[in-house]
Amino acid sequence: MLTMFAYCSVLSPYYWMGYCLKILYNTFQMLENKLLLIRTKKNLTQEELAKAVEVTRQTIIAIEKGNYTPSVLLALRIAKFFNVKVEDIFTI
């Protein structure tokens, strides 16, 4: 992250300020999810969900903890499995 900040500080400060701030903001932006809540309401284990969406249990754990942002394909698979919109599970 420091490297990105150093790179941005070398650029013309007025012309590139908005662009660099956007890069820095997007780097820190977190994806929030309700996967744990939805999964437990359906009485599913992490293992059962993982098998249904073709990933490992560790991937489900990481998504639920917020340590991993799923790909668009995986987010769509999860939403389809629960028969909800992606936006019902994942928000920024």
N, C-alpha and C positions, 0 to 999 in steps of 0.2 A: 504494500500500500504506500509506503514511503516513496518508493520508486515512482509511482504514478504521480504523487504530489510533487516530487522534484521535477518530473517531466513537465507538468503543467506550469510550474513556476518559471520555466525557461521561456515559454511562449510569450508572445505579446500580451501583456496583462489586460488590456481593454478589449481587444478583439476576441481573445480566446477564453476570457473569464467565464462566460456562461457555459461554454462547451465543457471546460474542465470541471466546473462545479457540478454539471450534470453527470459526468463520469464518476466523480467522487460520490455523489448522492446515490446513484444506481448501484454502486459497489456495496454500500452499507444498507440498502433497502432490504427488508426482510419479508419473506413470504409467510403469512400466517395461515394456519390450517386448522380445520375442525375434524381431522381424520380420526383422532383418538376418540372423540365424542361420538361420532357417527358409528365407528366400528364397535364400540362398547354397547351402544344402544341396540345394535343388531346381534349382540352376543356372539361376536366373531373373535377368534383368536388372531394374533398377528400372523401366525403360520397359515391359517385358512385364507386370510386376505392375500397374503403373499403368493400362495399357490394360484389363487383365482386371477390375479393380475400379472402372473409370471415374473415375479421378482423374489429376492430372498427376504427372509424375515428381518434381517439386519437393515434392509432398505426401508421397510415399513417402520421399524423402530426409529431410524434416522429422520424420516419424514415427520413422524409424530413429535419428535423432540425438537424439530425445526433445524436440525443439523444438515439436512439435505433438501435441495429443491428438486422436485421431480421434473422430468422432461415433460413436454406437452403431451407426448404419446402416453406416458405413464399416468399423468393427471387425467387424461380422457378415459383411460382404461378404468381407473378407480371410480370416476364419476359414473361411467356406464354400469359398472358392477353394482353400485348403490342406487342406480336409477335416479340420479340427481344431476344438476348442472355443475360444471367445474367450479363456478363462482360460489356455489353453496358449500364447497369444501375449502377452496383456496382463495385467499384475498391478499392484497398488498396494502 
